[in-house]
Amino acid sequence: MMTTVIFTNIIFLFFYDSIPAHPILPDSEYIVYETNDKGKIGMIEVRLKKDTSGYYVIYTSDRIVEAILDTNDLQTLYLNKIIKRKWELSVKKNHRFEVNYKGRKNYYKEETPVYDRHTLDFALRSFLYHRDFKKRIRLNVPEFMIINADLEVIGEDTITTPVGSFDCWKIMMIPRVVFTKMKFYFYIEKSYPHRFIKYSDSSGKNSIILKEYR
């Protein structure tokens, strides 16, 4: 009997991790984040709107990133990045995952969802977290390649921001690559709409925090 219960729980957790909340995101959002990049303070303005192509997102800071995310799992379907009016990156998913970084094209045949690193603030809102949550995802790092990255809930915390306090899951992400030992920490709101509230990394020199939402 005990073996049956354990097996049932494992199966339940496997599917539980894989089934997103519905709807995953509101039909529209306006978000402002404050960034701290090694002591340099900045802002990122994020606008989201659902349309027939998916969730259309535009990030505006010292660069402009446009993206379209799948409405079912928030994987990246399209992305375009411009820095100081100069194009740098485009990503497209059709039957293959195409990455064009500064004119260097790579094509990948992926069976599972791929999340671009620029849209992790949304991608990490697509999972149903619990205390034992662990998951490996495929992450596009366009400067390098598509890699494996491991996600794990390592705690719970209340994060205070300029727009209030939020009970969050603390999620650790570890990229499975040899060139970095960095760990990345994301705080995702427990309650719907499961907003991305805060980011930090193991260097202690970089952070992002929610500043405005409507």
matplotlib code that plots the C-alpha trace (Angstrom):
import matplotlib.pyplot as plt

x = [0.0, 2.8, 4.5, 1.3, 0.8, 4.4, 4.1, 0.7, 2.3, 5.2, 2.9, 0.7, 3.6, 4.9, 1.7, 1.0, 4.3, 3.3, -0.2, -0.2, -2.9, -5.6, -5.5, -1.8, -1.6, -4.1, -5.1, -3.0, -0.3, 1.8, 4.9, 7.9, 11.0, 13.9, 17.3, 20.6, 23.4, 26.6, 25.5, 24.0, 20.3, 17.9, 14.3, 12.5, 9.0, 7.1, 3.8, 1.8, -1.3, -2.9, -3.9, -4.4, -0.7, -0.2, 1.0, 2.7, 5.3, 7.5, 10.3, 11.6, 14.8, 18.1, 17.1, 13.8, 12.9, 9.7, 8.4, 5.5, 4.8, 2.7, -0.6, -0.5, 3.0, 4.7, 7.5, 9.1, 7.6, 9.2, 11.7, 13.4, 16.1, 17.3, 20.0, 20.5, 18.6, 20.8, 19.4, 21.1, 18.9, 15.9, 14.3, 11.6, 9.9, 8.1, 9.0, 12.5, 13.8, 15.8, 18.2, 19.9, 22.4, 24.3, 24.0, 25.1, 22.2, 21.6, 18.7, 17.5, 15.0, 13.4, 10.7, 10.0, 9.2, 12.2, 12.3, 14.5, 16.5, 15.0, 11.5, 12.2, 10.1, 7.1, 8.3, 8.6, 5.0, 3.8, 4.5, 2.5, 5.0, 5.1, 7.7, 9.1, 9.1, 12.0, 12.1, 14.6, 13.8, 15.4, 16.8, 17.9, 21.0, 21.4, 25.0, 25.8, 23.2, 20.2, 21.1, 19.5, 18.7, 17.4, 14.7, 14.1, 11.9, 14.3, 12.0, 9.3, 9.6, 7.7, 9.1, 8.4, 8.3, 7.2, 3.8, 3.3, 4.4, 4.0, 4.3, 6.6, 8.1, 11.9, 13.2, 16.8, 17.9, 21.2, 22.3, 23.9, 27.0, 30.7, 31.5, 29.6, 28.9, 26.4, 23.1, 20.1, 17.2, 13.6, 10.8, 7.4, 4.1, 2.2, -1.2, -2.6, -1.4, 1.8, 3.9, 7.7, 8.5, 12.3, 15.5, 19.0, 22.1, 24.9, 27.3, 25.2, 25.8, 22.7, 19.0, 15.6, 12.5, 8.9, 8.3, 4.9, 2.1, -1.3]
y = [0.0, 2.4, 1.8, 2.5, 5.8, 6.9, 6.0, 7.9, 11.0, 11.0, 10.7, 13.5, 15.8, 15.2, 16.2, 19.0, 20.7, 20.4, 21.9, 25.7, 27.8, 29.1, 31.7, 31.9, 35.7, 38.5, 39.9, 43.0, 44.2, 47.3, 46.7, 48.7, 47.2, 48.9, 47.3, 47.3, 46.3, 46.3, 49.6, 51.2, 51.9, 51.6, 51.0, 48.5, 49.2, 46.1, 46.1, 42.9, 42.4, 39.2, 39.0, 36.3, 35.6, 35.0, 37.2, 40.2, 41.8, 44.8, 45.7, 49.3, 50.5, 51.4, 48.8, 47.5, 43.8, 42.6, 39.1, 36.8, 34.1, 31.0, 31.4, 27.7, 27.5, 30.9, 29.5, 32.0, 32.1, 35.3, 37.8, 40.9, 43.0, 46.5, 48.4, 52.1, 51.7, 48.9, 45.4, 42.7, 39.6, 37.8, 34.5, 32.6, 29.3, 27.5, 23.8, 24.7, 27.2, 29.8, 32.2, 35.0, 36.8, 39.6, 37.8, 34.4, 32.0, 28.7, 26.3, 23.9, 21.1, 21.0, 18.7, 20.6, 24.3, 26.7, 29.8, 32.8, 34.3, 37.7, 36.5, 34.5, 37.0, 35.6, 32.0, 31.4, 32.4, 29.3, 26.7, 25.6, 25.7, 23.7, 23.0, 19.9, 21.6, 20.7, 21.0, 21.1, 23.6, 24.4, 28.0, 30.0, 32.0, 33.6, 34.6, 31.0, 28.2, 26.5, 25.0, 23.0, 24.9, 23.4, 25.1, 24.3, 25.9, 26.5, 28.4, 30.9, 34.6, 37.8, 40.5, 44.2, 46.5, 50.1, 48.7, 46.4, 43.1, 39.8, 36.2, 34.5, 31.2, 31.5, 29.7, 28.9, 28.4, 26.7, 26.7, 23.4, 24.8, 24.6, 28.3, 29.6, 28.6, 31.4, 30.7, 32.9, 33.5, 34.5, 35.4, 34.6, 35.7, 32.8, 34.2, 34.9, 36.5, 35.1, 38.1, 38.2, 40.3, 40.1, 38.8, 38.4, 36.3, 34.6, 37.5, 39.8, 42.6, 42.4, 42.7, 43.5, 44.5, 45.4, 49.1, 49.6, 47.4, 47.9]
z = [0.0, 0.9, -2.4, -4.3, -2.4, -3.1, -6.8, -7.1, -5.4, -7.9, -10.9, -9.4, -8.9, -12.5, -14.0, -11.5, -12.5, -16.1, -16.0, -15.9, -14.3, -16.7, -17.8, -17.4, -17.6, -17.7, -21.1, -20.5, -18.1, -17.5, -15.3, -14.3, -12.7, -11.1, -12.1, -10.3, -12.6, -10.5, -8.9, -12.0, -11.4, -14.3, -15.3, -17.5, -18.7, -19.8, -21.7, -22.4, -24.5, -25.6, -29.3, -31.9, -32.2, -28.5, -25.7, -27.3, -25.0, -25.4, -23.0, -23.1, -21.4, -23.0, -25.5, -27.0, -27.0, -28.6, -28.0, -28.7, -26.2, -26.5, -24.6, -23.4, -21.9, -22.5, -24.6, -27.0, -30.4, -31.7, -30.3, -31.8, -29.9, -30.8, -28.9, -29.6, -32.9, -34.0, -34.5, -32.5, -32.2, -33.7, -32.7, -34.5, -33.9, -36.7, -37.3, -36.1, -33.5, -35.4, -33.7, -35.6, -33.3, -35.0, -38.4, -37.1, -37.6, -35.7, -36.2, -33.5, -33.7, -30.2, -29.1, -25.8, -25.2, -25.4, -23.3, -24.3, -21.5, -22.2, -21.3, -18.1, -16.1, -17.9, -18.6, -14.8, -14.3, -16.3, -13.7, -10.7, -7.8, -4.6, -2.0, -3.8, -7.3, -9.6, -13.3, -16.2, -19.0, -22.3, -22.2, -25.2, -24.5, -27.9, -27.4, -26.9, -27.6, -26.2, -22.9, -20.1, -16.9, -13.7, -11.6, -8.0, -5.3, -2.4, -0.1, 0.5, 1.3, 1.7, -0.6, 0.1, -3.0, -3.7, -4.6, -1.6, 0.0, -1.8, -0.6, -3.1, -4.1, -4.2, -7.3, -8.0, -11.5, -12.4, -16.0, -16.9, -18.6, -17.8, -18.2, -15.2, -11.7, -11.2, -9.5, -10.3, -7.9, -8.9, -6.6, -8.1, -6.5, -5.0, -5.8, -9.3, -11.5, -10.2, -11.0, -11.2, -8.1, -7.6, -9.1, -7.7, -8.4, -6.5, -7.3, -5.1, -7.6, -9.7, -8.8, -10.2, -8.2, -9.0, -8.9, -10.6, -11.8, -13.4]

ax = plt.figure().add_subplot(projection="3d")
ax.plot(x, y, z, "-o")
ax.set_aspect("equal")
plt.show()
